[in-house]
Amino acid sequence: MRKALDITQTELAKESGVSQSTIAKIEKDRISASYETVVKLFETLEEMSKNSKHDLTAAEVATKEIITIQSSEKVRAATEIMRSSGVSQLPVLKGDTPVGSISEKIIFDKMRSGKTMDELKDMPIHTIMDDNFPSVNENTPMSSVTAMMSDCNAVLVLRKGKPVGIITKADLLKLI
């Protein structure tokens, strides 16, 4: 996004208060930035983007290939998908309608509360899933999405009520 706006690392550093060397390390994947740093950089880029008359939308940022699982599937299937895909959370669907979410954290919380791995693996996802990820229309400005993500790990992007993308905190990091 910085490059698309034709902004140098030095200019972004000056506007955001984040050092140029930190920005360079983030862009080269040499460090993992804190959430606060990412938000600061993203908000600065959003503000600079507004000044250049182009505000990114949720659809422009979202990952289009959404990895999902059906609510009737077993927890084992969810863990296999998460492991093979390198993700830690999945939207749960019933048909093509979002009905909840499942994550490594939910599964670990169930184990900590006394469920064994053998019990968990054969449980239907709908019995342990969490609330649905928040969702936004595909034309929602990213400034609104960023504000939502301080309280959640992902936001579903919808077109006519159906998921067409997902935005995670990792997607926000890619914009820098």
Secondary structure as UniProt FT lines:
FT   TURN            2..6
FT   HELIX           9..16
FT   HELIX           20..27
FT   TURN            28..29
FT   HELIX           35..51
FT   TURN            52..53
FT   HELIX           58..61
FT   STRAND          69..70
FT   TURN            71..72
FT   HELIX           75..85
FT   STRAND          89..94
FT   TURN            95..96
FT   STRAND          97..103
FT   HELIX           104..112
FT   TURN            113..114
FT   HELIX           117..121
FT   HELIX           125..127
FT   STRAND          135..137
FT   TURN            138..139
FT   HELIX           142..148
FT   TURN            149..150
FT   STRAND          154..159
FT   TURN            160..161
FT   STRAND          162..168
FT   HELIX           169..174
//
